[in-house]
Amino acid sequence: MKAARLRVDIRFAAAVVLLVTAIFFPANVSADEAALKDALQEYAKGNYSDALTKLRGYVESNPDDTEVYAVLNETENRVLLRALAQGGEHERLVKYLLKKAKPRETEAMTNEDEIKAKVDEAINSSAIETQRAARASLVAAGERAVPFIVPSLASEDANIAVNAILALRQIGRDGVPALVEVLGSDNARVRGYAAAVLGDLGDNRAVAAVQAATNDSDPGVQAKAQKALAKLGGGAASAADAYVALGKRYYAGDVTVIAGFDSVKNMWRWDGGLVRYEVPAYLYPYQMSEECASDALGLSAGHANAQALLVRSLLAQRVEAEVLAANGGSAPESLGGAFELAKSQGFAAASGALRGALADEDWDVAVEAAYLVAATYGGEDMRGHALGHALDAPSKRVRYAAAIAALRMSPQRGMPNADKVVSLAAQAASEAAIRQALVIDDDDGTRSKMVMALTHGGVQASGDASGTNGVMRAKRAPAMDVIIVRADLGNNSSTIPSLRHTSSYMVIDELIADARTKNMKIIVLVQDTAEAQADAIREGFSNKYGDSIAGFIATPIVESAAMSTVNAALEAKELNVDQQRANALAATAADGFARVDFSCKSFDLKVAIEPLSAAATSGPTPEVRMNATKGLGNLRVGGGDALLKVLTEGDSDEIKAAAATALGSVLSAVDGTPEQIEGLMAASGAEGAVGSAALAALGQVRNLTAEQRLAIFAKHRLQVATKAD
């Protein structure tokens, strides 16, 4: 049997040497595309006369909309602005092309019967040219073709196996996520050849899976996996570590592992065969990071970084669901259980997730992770814990969440920054809506100045140099009000992937198209250069986007002028979602005081009395007022006058009864004033829950006199006996 396998492998290797040395040439660029590229190159060189002649000729050829889009999408934005800045016919023709540019519909092969037929030709045809043509056409099917090719890897016929491998190689990088899952096949031959192909493709997304395959139960698979791993440059860390590293890249939206803004992405799992799953694109990065974390834990069940990544992935999906809901959409119902599933992973994993979110400035997930830490707390040592560091985070929302979580936990000692907990939570209990802005600008200087101007103007601001990252960040920020985009963003001519940021037009197109960001106000930052004509640039953006552009800011940044534009945009934006979040935060913070262990020595609870009193009497919602009322009662350090006001003026019997109970708790630790005691005595005569609560509360008042107790008894004496006739 071993000899037979050896003969097959030798034939296979010989066939590979003969067949994979063929050279494949890319399709030529169409003449029309070349004409437009020539014109734009002339603009880039400053040869404006020649550029106009070529541009005029191109426009007169009546080019296809998708062709124009394809070329402009690859053109450095600064070249387009340079052409606009020439004014006159230059400006008119470029504006025409910008309005004409429309995205090309994806020309993908998705019909399964068609894919199967092409796979059959690529693998089983006896004609080499037919095989080649079929392989080339399978590129359009991409990863969708992999399930139909994989079974042929098991063939004892070397020609069949080689043809399958060549087809997989032709599909290339697009097929890697699917092919990685093939390493879970129960057929050793399939696993081995899959590992070999992954090594040949050189895509580092396969490193972790191939490294895990080096420990395969089959020696042949081990050998192929070891060779593939050497080609991939892996092996420096454990396979579990490699999975975590890959998962972090997915989680961060690394453009080298996630490309495009498709509405739906494919995921693959091996379940007796290769099975395709569809996942919304906004969840794809976190689904993939979850998969990587799960694979890492499958290799090393106690891997702390994998546990933390798993929890972050779950919490990120929960955040995305909330973002979608806040913008009128709906997410998969199963995400409603994300927090509980994350909770099942325990305190250590929750703590690791919070630590990672803080390090990456992943603020939305840090908020959820802080609450998760509180939900999983069981008296663990808090010395040096990430929750203490979260109390000092740059994000106000994170600081608030950490403070609320700390109140719920009431650790007795050791947590960093414990002295900040009460004041932060008290601020949160009286918080109003927070305005937020994002600056997408690849010029470090202007971006920093713009962020500083916004901060000075009372707006919570952040910045990003990458158009792609900025768009993803905006989609994850449900309360983002304003997006400021640099007019000449991006360097699409760069050969370095990390420098190929999406252009300004692509950024704005995506922001307007997505349900999560379409209501955010967009402001364009217009640079001050010798070549740029600000008016022409403004007109270009206005013509293309109309009312979607809320204003323009000129550089160099003048803080007063910039904030005038931003404030005008803020005033035009409804605050509904943000206001709801502010109200919910206040209610949650007040509830934290209602749950804190009042005997906890780590906190100075008196700091909270004034803001909680204000929230109890004039909070924006019934929930805020109720939670603040209960919070004052739980703290037992003051707030009696506010509780008396709620007791006498509250807008429902429910909150009046809660105020009576809370006032009794406070007066069990603090002497009551005559007005407070008289108020409780008067309320004890009310019908129903209010009277019962007030009567019970009087029993807690520590400075109630004997005479007052007797009066209470006389007033409420039980009439058991009946008057005789």
Disulfide bonds with the S-S distance in Angstrom:
none
